[in-house]
Amino acid sequence: MRVQPAAFLRTTLPLDLSRLQQLDSGRYHSIWLPDHMVSFWPDSIWTPEFTDLAIASPSPHRHLDGMAVAAAAAVLTENVPLVTSVVDTVRRHPASLAQSALTIDHLANGRFILGLGSGERENIEPYGFDFSRPVSRLEEALQVIRLLWDSDGPVDFEGRFYRLRHARLDTEPYDGTPPPVWIGASGPRSLEIAGRYADGWWPAGAWTPEDYATKLAAVRNAAERAGRDPLAITPCFIQVCVIGRDEAALAEVLEAPLVKSFLLQVSAELLGENGFEHPMGSDWRGFHDIDPAVLTRERIVDFLGRVEPEMILAVVPHGTPSQVARIVADYVDAGLRVPKILDYGAMAGLDHAAASAANVLAAEDELLALCGDVR
């Protein structure tokens, strides 16, 4: 398949569906829709003291249901596939996921892709869901979804997490084919699961092209062991980056508190591999440890004071749109085919958000010029 970028559709308030016509024009491989209860940004930093984005929106956690927004997008578009990026298998029962996915796929005339992952702590534990053994739960949920899609009548299933008794899902798939399943996975077990079940894959983190290539090889090897075509799995990636039109703009973006807070999603181990001590301490595990409600102002102010721009630059692609495009092209050489360039510069404030959108478009254009015909 040729290289083609993906688009993001924000699933937060205020919801802007007017962009769908532009995104449906053929430029994008697919539209990815996040599904969260809360964001990664701590409450204590989402104030006018730190960002003017807090003036535009009173909370960073005004999330809408990603599956519901996908259903709305399905009837407002005609061409582009729609992907949940990603729905976890803790907050939703796999039987409900199986039915909802078929429903949206019928609304979309066969353009829906069910993106699944094992979940993040901040979306699960505050609501009383059991977050133990999330990877095992993901695998079992995939088994249940496939069983319901592939069976012609009532089915029984006895698992560790789910039990079915004469359960049926008689809604036939659109045009006889169930929706593709894409899986977000980075750990060894998750990559093995992706190889056995996924039609598309993207890592929760791949910090170098070599890292991406290693993870993709693990997925493809697992697919081959399962008797599947490893090259039929679509290689994707959400490429977090920081873009500036020039060095001065980039330096300004890197001083923004919300941009600095990206390091909350990075583990101390990874930052240590790049020669830095993590501002949150040596045992910080990245996004797994984020709980926006309990990261106090005092702790965040201390954290921000310890963040050095070089820490961010060490772990994310950065530079002008052309420079970022050339870095993403290295990931294409490693096997990537559907990139989403996600510029964290948009979090530097309202003025930077508009510039960020233009920078991403320019980076996409440059990337397509560099390698759009790679197969």
C-alpha positions as CSV (number, residue, x, y, z in Angstrom):
1,M,0.0,0.0,0.0
2,R,1.2,3.5,-0.7
3,V,1.9,6.0,2.1
4,Q,-1.0,8.1,3.0
5,P,-1.6,10.3,6.1
6,A,-4.4,9.9,8.6
7,A,-6.5,12.7,10.1
8,F,-7.7,13.2,13.6
9,L,-11.2,14.3,14.5
10,R,-11.3,15.7,18.0
11,T,-14.1,14.1,20.1
12,T,-14.2,16.9,22.7
13,L,-16.4,19.9,23.1
14,P,-16.8,22.1,21.2
15,L,-17.3,19.4,18.6
16,D,-16.6,20.6,15.0
17,L,-18.1,18.3,12.4
18,S,-17.8,20.9,9.7
19,R,-14.3,19.6,8.9
20,L,-15.6,16.3,7.8
21,Q,-16.2,17.4,4.2
22,Q,-12.6,18.5,3.9
23,L,-11.3,15.3,5.5
24,D,-13.5,13.2,3.1
25,S,-11.9,14.7,0.0
26,G,-9.4,11.8,-0.6
27,R,-6.3,13.4,1.0
28,Y,-6.5,11.1,4.0
29,H,-6.3,7.3,4.4
30,S,-8.7,7.4,7.3
31,I,-10.1,9.6,10.1
32,W,-9.1,8.6,13.7
33,L,-11.4,9.3,16.6
34,P,-10.1,9.2,20.2
35,D,-12.2,7.7,22.9
36,H,-11.4,9.0,26.4
37,M,-13.1,9.9,29.6
38,V,-10.4,12.3,30.7
39,S,-7.3,13.8,29.0
40,F,-3.6,13.5,29.9
41,W,-3.4,17.2,31.0
42,P,-3.7,17.7,34.8
43,D,-6.6,19.8,36.1
44,S,-4.1,21.9,38.0
45,I,-2.4,23.1,34.8
46,W,-5.6,23.8,32.8
47,T,-6.0,27.3,34.1
48,P,-5.5,30.8,32.6
49,E,-2.3,31.0,34.7
50,F,-0.7,28.4,32.5
51,T,-2.6,28.5,29.2
52,D,-5.1,30.6,27.3
53,L,-6.7,27.3,26.1
54,A,-8.4,27.3,29.5
55,I,-10.2,30.5,28.5
56,A,-11.6,28.8,25.4
57,S,-12.6,25.6,27.2
58,P,-13.2,25.3,31.0
59,S,-11.9,21.8,31.1
60,P,-9.6,19.5,29.1
61,H,-11.9,16.6,29.9
62,R,-15.0,17.5,27.9
63,H,-14.9,14.2,26.0
64,L,-17.7,12.7,23.9
65,D,-18.2,9.1,23.3
66,G,-15.8,8.1,20.4
67,M,-18.2,5.4,19.0
68,A,-21.1,7.8,19.0
69,V,-19.1,10.5,17.2
70,A,-18.0,7.9,14.7
71,A,-21.6,7.1,14.0
72,A,-22.3,10.7,13.4
73,A,-19.3,11.0,11.1
74,A,-20.4,7.9,9.2
75,V,-23.6,9.6,7.9
76,L,-21.8,12.9,7.2
77,T,-19.1,11.3,5.0
78,E,-19.0,9.1,1.9
79,N,-15.5,8.0,1.2
80,V,-13.0,8.0,4.1
81,P,-12.7,5.1,6.6
82,L,-13.4,5.9,10.2
83,V,-11.3,4.5,13.0
84,T,-11.6,4.5,16.8
85,S,-8.2,5.3,18.2
86,V,-8.7,3.5,20.5
87,V,-11.6,2.1,22.4
88,D,-10.5,0.1,25.5
89,T,-11.9,-3.3,26.3
90,V,-12.4,-2.6,30.0
91,R,-15.2,0.0,30.0
92,R,-17.2,-1.7,27.3
93,H,-18.3,-5.3,27.1
94,P,-17.1,-7.1,23.9
95,A,-20.7,-8.0,23.0
96,S,-21.6,-4.3,23.0
97,L,-18.5,-3.5,21.1
98,A,-19.3,-6.2,18.5
99,Q,-22.9,-4.8,18.0
100,S,-21.8,-1.1,18.0
101,A,-19.1,-1.8,15.4
102,L,-21.6,-3.5,13.1
103,T,-24.0,-0.7,13.6
104,I,-21.5,2.0,12.7
105,D,-20.3,-0.1,9.8
106,H,-23.8,-0.2,8.3
107,L,-24.2,3.5,8.8
108,A,-20.8,4.0,7.0
109,N,-21.5,1.6,4.2
110,G,-18.5,-0.6,5.2
111,R,-16.1,2.2,6.1
112,F,-15.8,1.6,9.9
113,I,-12.7,0.2,11.5
114,L,-12.8,-0.9,15.2
115,G,-9.6,0.3,16.9
116,L,-9.0,-1.4,20.2
117,G,-6.5,-1.2,23.0
118,S,-6.0,-2.4,26.6
119,G,-6.7,1.0,28.1
120,E,-5.1,3.7,30.3
121,R,-5.4,4.1,34.0
122,E,-6.9,7.5,34.1
123,N,-9.9,6.4,32.0
124,I,-10.7,3.3,34.1
125,E,-9.7,3.3,37.8
126,P,-11.5,6.6,38.8
127,Y,-14.8,5.0,37.6
128,G,-14.5,1.8,39.5
129,F,-13.6,-0.5,36.6
130,D,-11.2,-3.4,37.2
131,F,-7.9,-2.6,35.6
132,S,-6.2,-5.8,36.5
133,R,-4.7,-7.9,33.7
134,P,-5.8,-5.5,30.9
135,V,-3.8,-7.3,28.2
136,S,-5.4,-10.6,29.0
137,R,-8.8,-8.9,29.0
138,L,-8.1,-7.4,25.6
139,E,-7.2,-10.8,24.1
140,E,-10.3,-12.4,25.5
141,A,-12.5,-9.5,24.3
142,L,-11.1,-10.0,20.8
143,Q,-12.1,-13.7,21.0
144,V,-15.6,-12.8,22.0
145,I,-16.0,-10.2,19.3
146,R,-14.8,-12.6,16.6
147,L,-17.0,-15.4,17.9
148,L,-20.1,-13.2,17.8
149,W,-19.3,-11.9,14.3
150,D,-18.5,-15.3,12.9
151,S,-21.2,-17.4,14.4
152,D,-24.6,-18.1,12.7
153,G,-26.5,-18.8,15.9
154,P,-26.4,-18.7,19.7
155,V,-22.9,-19.2,21.2
156,D,-21.5,-20.2,24.5
157,F,-18.2,-18.9,25.8
158,E,-16.4,-19.6,29.1
159,G,-13.5,-17.3,29.8
160,R,-11.7,-15.7,32.6
161,F,-13.4,-12.3,32.2
162,Y,-16.5,-13.0,30.0
163,R,-19.1,-15.6,29.8
164,L,-21.8,-16.1,27.1
165,R,-24.8,-18.3,27.4
166,H,-26.8,-18.9,24.3
167,A,-25.7,-15.4,23.2
168,R,-26.5,-14.3,19.6
169,L,-25.7,-11.5,17.3
170,D,-27.8,-12.1,14.2
171,T,-27.0,-8.7,12.7
172,E,-25.2,-9.6,9.6
173,P,-22.0,-7.7,8.7
174,Y,-22.2,-5.1,6.0
175,D,-21.8,-6.7,2.6
176,G,-20.9,-9.9,4.4
177,T,-17.6,-8.7,5.9
178,P,-17.1,-7.7,9.5
179,P,-15.3,-4.4,10.2
180,P,-11.5,-4.6,10.3
181,V,-9.9,-4.6,13.8
182,W,-6.9,-2.4,14.4
183,I,-5.0,-2.8,17.7
184,G,-2.8,-0.4,19.6
185,A,0.1,-2.4,21.1
186,S,3.7,-2.0,22.2
187,G,4.6,-4.6,24.8
188,P,5.7,-8.1,23.8
189,R,2.4,-9.8,24.7
190,S,0.3,-7.1,23.1
191,L,2.4,-7.3,19.9
192,E,1.8,-11.0,19.8
193,I,-1.9,-10.5,20.2
194,A,-1.9,-7.9,17.4
195,G,-0.2,-10.3,15.1
196,R,-2.9,-12.9,15.7
197,Y,-5.9,-10.7,15.5
198,A,-5.2,-7.3,14.0
199,D,-5.9,-6.0,10.5
200,G,-4.0,-2.8,11.4
201,W,-1.6,-1.9,14.1
202,W,0.0,1.1,15.7
203,P,2.3,1.3,18.8
204,A,1.5,3.3,21.9
205,G,5.1,4.4,21.6
206,A,7.9,3.9,19.1
207,W,10.7,6.3,19.8
208,T,13.0,5.7,16.9
209,P,12.5,4.2,13.4
210,E,14.5,1.2,14.6
211,D,12.1,0.7,17.5
212,Y,9.2,0.9,15.1
213,A,10.7,-1.6,12.8
214,T,11.4,-4.0,15.7
215,K,7.8,-3.8,16.9
216,L,6.4,-4.2,13.4
217,A,8.6,-7.3,12.9
218,A,7.2,-8.8,16.1
219,V,3.6,-8.2,14.9
220,R,4.3,-9.7,11.5
221,N,6.2,-12.7,13.0
222,A,3.2,-13.4,15.2
223,A,0.9,-13.2,12.3
224,E,3.0,-15.6,10.3
225,R,3.0,-18.1,13.2
226,A,-0.8,-17.8,13.3
227,G,-1.1,-18.7,9.6
228,R,-2.1,-15.1,8.6
229,D,-0.6,-12.9,5.9
230,P,1.7,-10.6,7.8
231,L,1.7,-8.0,5.0
232,A,-2.1,-7.6,5.2
233,I,-1.7,-5.8,8.5
234,T,-1.8,-2.0,8.0
235,P,1.2,-0.4,9.8
236,C,0.1,2.9,11.4
237,F,1.5,5.4,13.9
238,I,0.5,8.5,15.8
239,Q,3.7,10.5,15.4
240,V,3.9,13.0,18.2
241,C,6.2,15.9,17.2
242,V,6.9,19.5,17.8
243,I,6.8,21.8,14.7
244,G,7.8,25.4,14.4
245,R,8.0,27.5,11.2
246,D,11.6,28.4,12.3
247,E,13.9,28.1,15.3
248,A,12.4,31.0,17.2
249,A,8.9,29.7,16.9
250,L,10.1,26.2,18.0
251,A,11.8,27.7,21.0
252,E,8.7,29.6,22.0
253,V,6.5,26.5,21.7
254,L,8.9,24.5,23.9
255,E,8.5,26.9,26.8
256,A,4.7,26.4,26.9
257,P,3.6,24.6,30.1
258,L,1.2,22.2,28.2
259,V,4.0,21.3,25.8
260,K,6.4,20.7,28.7
261,S,3.7,18.5,30.2
262,F,4.1,16.0,27.4
263,L,7.0,14.5,29.4
264,L,4.3,13.2,31.8
265,Q,3.6,10.7,29.1
266,V,7.2,9.6,28.9
267,S,8.7,7.1,31.3
268,A,11.8,7.7,33.5
269,E,13.4,4.7,31.8
270,L,13.1,6.2,28.3
271,L,14.2,9.6,29.4
272,G,17.2,8.0,31.2
273,E,18.1,6.2,28.0
274,N,18.5,9.7,26.4
275,G,20.7,11.0,29.2
276,F,18.1,12.8,31.4
277,E,16.7,12.4,34.8
278,H,12.9,12.5,34.7
279,P,11.4,15.5,36.5
280,M,8.8,13.2,38.1
281,G,11.4,10.9,39.6
282,S,13.2,7.7,38.7
283,D,10.1,5.5,39.1
284,W,7.8,7.4,36.8
285,R,6.1,5.1,34.3
286,G,4.7,7.7,31.9
287,F,1.1,7.8,30.9
288,H,0.4,4.8,33.1
289,D,0.9,6.9,36.1
290,I,-1.1,10.0,35.1
291,D,-4.1,10.8,37.2
292,P,-5.0,14.4,36.2
293,A,-7.1,14.9,39.3
294,V,-4.4,14.2,41.9
295,L,-1.4,15.9,40.3
296,T,-1.5,19.0,42.4
297,R,-0.5,22.5,41.4
298,E,2.6,22.4,43.6
299,R,3.8,19.2,42.1
300,I,3.2,20.4,38.6
301,V,4.9,23.7,39.2
302,D,7.9,21.8,40.5
303,F,7.8,19.5,37.5
304,L,7.6,22.4,35.0
305,G,10.6,24.0,36.7
306,R,12.7,20.9,36.1
307,V,11.7,20.3,32.5
308,E,14.4,21.3,30.0
309,P,13.6,21.8,26.3
310,E,16.3,19.3,25.4
311,M,14.4,16.6,27.2
312,I,11.4,17.0,24.9
313,L,13.6,17.3,21.8
314,A,15.4,14.0,22.8
315,V,12.2,12.0,22.5
316,V,10.0,13.6,19.8
317,P,10.7,14.6,16.2
318,H,11.0,18.4,15.9
319,G,11.8,21.2,13.6
320,T,10.3,22.9,10.6
321,P,7.6,21.0,8.6
322,S,10.2,19.8,6.1
323,Q,12.5,18.6,8.9
324,V,9.7,16.7,10.6
325,A,8.6,15.2,7.3
326,R,12.1,13.8,6.7
327,I,12.1,12.2,10.2
328,V,8.7,10.6,9.6
329,A,10.1,9.4,6.2
330,D,12.6,7.4,8.2
331,Y,9.7,5.6,9.9
332,V,8.3,4.9,6.4
333,D,11.6,3.2,5.6
334,A,11.0,1.2,8.8
335,G,7.6,0.0,7.5
336,L,5.1,2.7,8.4
337,R,2.4,3.3,5.8
338,V,-0.3,5.4,7.6
339,P,1.2,8.1,9.7
340,K,-0.8,10.7,11.7
341,I,1.5,13.7,12.4
342,L,0.4,15.0,15.7
343,D,2.0,18.4,16.5
344,Y,2.1,19.2,20.2
345,G,2.8,22.8,19.3
346,A,-0.9,23.2,19.1
347,M,-0.9,23.0,22.9
348,A,1.2,26.1,23.2
349,G,-1.9,28.3,23.1
350,L,-4.6,29.6,20.9
351,D,-2.3,31.5,18.5
352,H,-0.1,28.5,18.1
353,A,-3.0,26.1,17.4
354,A,-3.8,27.9,14.2
355,A,-0.2,27.8,13.1
356,S,0.1,24.2,14.1
357,A,-2.7,23.1,11.7
358,A,-0.9,24.8,8.8
359,N,2.4,23.3,9.9
360,V,0.9,19.8,9.9
361,L,-0.5,20.2,6.4
362,A,2.9,21.4,5.2
363,A,4.6,18.4,6.8
364,E,2.1,16.0,5.2
365,D,2.7,17.6,1.8
366,E,6.4,17.2,2.2
367,L,6.1,13.7,3.4
368,L,4.0,12.7,0.4
369,A,6.5,14.3,-1.9
370,L,9.2,12.3,-0.3
371,C,7.6,8.9,-0.2
372,G,4.0,8.9,-1.2
373,D,4.6,6.3,-3.9
374,V,6.4,3.9,-1.6
375,R,4.6,0.6,-1.7
